[in-house]
Amino acid sequence: MPSPDEGALAVLEEADKLHSAPPGAERDLKIRGTLERSIELGLKGYSEVPCWAITRFFHYYSGIEGPDRAQGLIREIVGREALGDAALLFQQAMLRERFMRGESALEKVDQSLALAPNKAAFSLRASLRRKNGRTAEALSDCDAGLSLDRDDIVLLRQRCHLRLDAGDYQGALADAEAGLALGSGTEDRAMINLLPYKIAALIGLKRAAQAEEEALSLKKLGGLLLEQDLPFLKFTLLPEFAKRRPTFAAAVGEVIKCLQ
């Protein structure tokens, strides 16, 4: 027996196939009915099918009944009582995030997770928290989601992105490599995105290593300068270096400032 997510997707695909039928009122009615069934079934699961179906509903019927019908459907779903229904609360959060930008989705996804842990809900909350600049909490959500499914490609990509934001290039590289090791995934958007993320992590690691090497060099240089006559360096040697090697002279100048 298919899951609610699988069933909702199958009905949505059925609606898409109906577009090839001869145009007319009968076809329109069938498409409308299948889209609404897909939405209803999708509300019982944790996929993005309801969002996809409502998007199709909106675009298809804007020219027939006007955009208010689709917007009304969204508000009808969001306004339902969802106490005790973790999946519906998750879907309400998804709809708020996707279609109702002025209304916070965090409240709904918090309520959903309070009822039942789910990796899709953790992923959604991580995304919402990241947008609010709450990187540490977003990372915790990714960790929680991956504790439920360590091979979830979406969560691996999401945590990789967050780790890049936080400057944790080693952790980001580990996530990118873990995701890429799951398979070629040429049709998986999350998988495709991991390759540039891996490159970004490698570049970050290289720059960090270079910065550390430069810091050590300056520290050694500072030790040498402590043993020298600073006025001589500042007023005699540095001007000479400035003519020949301005970059080196600037570095020495910064060290001198720190020592004074």
N, C-alpha and C positions, 0 to 999 in steps of 0.2 A: 504494500500500500504506500503510495507516495506521501511525502511529508507535505505540510501546508505550503512550504516554500516551493517545492517541486510542482505541486498541483497548481499553484497560482501562476507559475511560470508557463506551464503547459496551456492554461486557459488564455494567458496573454499572447502566446504564440498563435493560438487558434484565432484570436482577434486580428492579429497581423495578417494571417492568411486570407481572411475575409475581404481584405482590400482588393484582392484580385477578382472578386465576384462582380457581376454586372452592377453598375451604380444604380441606386434607387432607394426608396424608402425602406424596403425590406432589408436590404443590405445594411443600411444605417442602423436600423433597429437591432439587427443581430450583433453588429460591432459594439453598439452601446451596451447591450446585455452582457456580452462576453467580457468587456472591459470592467463593468461593474462587478461581475462574478470574480474576476481576477483580483480586484481590489479587496473584496470581502474575504476571499480565501487568504490573500496575502497578509491581512491584518492579524492573522493567527500565528504568523511566523516572524522571523528576524531578517528577512531578505529586503532588498530594495524594490521588489516587484510592485508594491502599491504605489511608490513614487513614480516608477516607470509607467504604470497603467494610468495614473492620474495625468501625467504629462501627455500621453497619447490622447487621453480623453479631452484634455484642455485644447490641444492643437486641432483635433479632429472636429470637435463641436463648436469651436469658436466661430467658425463660419456658418454653422447651422443654427445653434441656439444662443450664441454669444458666450463670452468668457465667464459670465457670472455663474453659469451652471457648474463649471468645474471648480471655481473658487468656493461656491456654496458647498460642494461635496467635501472639499478639504476641511472647511470649517465645521461641517457636520461630524466628521470623523474626530477631529481634534476636540470637539466639545463633548464627546461621549464620556459617560462615567467609565472609568477604567480601574477602579479599585480592585486589587487582587489579580489583575490581568497584566502580567509583566510584558507579554508580547505586544499587546495593544498600546501600553504606555510607551514602549520603544518606538512603535510606528508613529505615535503622536509626536514624539520627539523628532523623528525623521522628517515628518511633514512640516513641523515648525521650522526646522533648519532649512529645508529645501524651498518651501513656498511662502513662509510667513516670517520674513526676516525680522520683523519688529517684535516678535514674541520669543522669549527665551526658551530654548529646547532643553537646557540643562536640568530644569526642575523635573521634567517628564522622565528623562533618562536616569536621573537620580532615583526617582520612585520605582522605575523598572528594575534597577539593579538592587534596590533594597528588598525586592520580592524574590528575585532569582538572578544569580550570576550568569552572564551570557557574553561570549566573546565579541559578538557584533555590537552589543550595548557598550562594552568597555571601549571598543574601537571608536564608536560614535562620541562617547564622552571625552576620550583622549583628543579627538579632533576639535571638539568644542572648547576644551580647556586650552589647547594650544592657541586657538584664535584669541583667547583672552589673556595670553601671555603666561599661563600657568604651566610652564614646561615640566617642572618636577612632578606635579600631579598627573599630567598627561602621560609621562613616562611610567608612573605607577599603574595607570590604567592599562597601558600596553603590557606591562609585566603580568598583571592580573589576567588579561586576556590570553596571553601566551602560556600561562600556567594551565589553562584549560585546553589549549591546543598549541603546542610548541612549533608546529609546522604551518601555522596560519600565515599565508604569504602577505595578506593585507596588513596584519599587525606587525610583521617583521619589517615591512617597508615603512610603516608608520613610525615604529621605534627607531629605525635607522635615520629617518628624517629628523626626528626629535633629538637624537644623539648628535647629529651633525650641527643642529642649532645650538646645542649646549657645548660644542667643542670636544665632545667625547669621540674622537676619530677612531680610536681602537674599537670601541663598542659598536660604532656605526659600521665599521668594516666587517666585524663579526656577524652582524645582522644581515648585511648585504650578501656575504658569502654563504650564510646559512640559507637564505632565500634562493640564491642562484643554484645551490646544490640540490634543491628540490626537483629540478628538471628544467628543460629548455624553456617551456612556457611562452612560446612565441606569440600566443594569442592572449596571454594574460597581461593586462595593463600593469598590475603591481609588479609582476616579474620583470617586464621590460624596463620599468623605472629603476630597478635595482642596479643596473649596470652603471648609469651615470652617478648614482649614489655611491657605488663602490669607488669609482674614480675620484669623486669629491673627497671621500674618506682618505684615500691614498695621498691625495694632494695635501690635505690637512695634516696628515702625519708627517709628510716630508717638510712642510713649512714649520711645524712644531719642532722637529728635530733640528732644522736650521736655526730657528730662534734660540733653542737651548744651546746649540754650539756657539752662536754669537754671544749669548749671555756669559758662557764660560770664558770665551776669549776676552770679553771686556773685564771680567773679574780678574783674570790673570794680568791683563794690562794694568788694571787698577793697582794690583799688588806691586807691580814694577814701578809705577808712578809714585807710590808712597815712599819709595827709596830714593827718589830723584828730587832735584831742586825744582819745585813747581813754578816759581816765577820764571826761571830759565826756559822751561818747557812752554809756558803760556806766551811769553813775549818774544822769544827768539826762535825756538824750534818749530812751534805750530805755524807761524806765518810762512816759514820756508816750506813746510808740508802743504800748506794751503795752496801754494803755487803749483806744486807737482801732483799731490794726491789729495784733493779736497774731501773725498769721502772718508778717507782714513783720518784726516785732520778733524772732521766733524765728530767722528767717533771718540777720538782722544779728548776733544773739547767737552763732550758729554761726561766722560769719566772724570775729568778735572772738576766739573761742576759738582758732581756727586761727592768728591773728596773734600771740597772746600767747606 
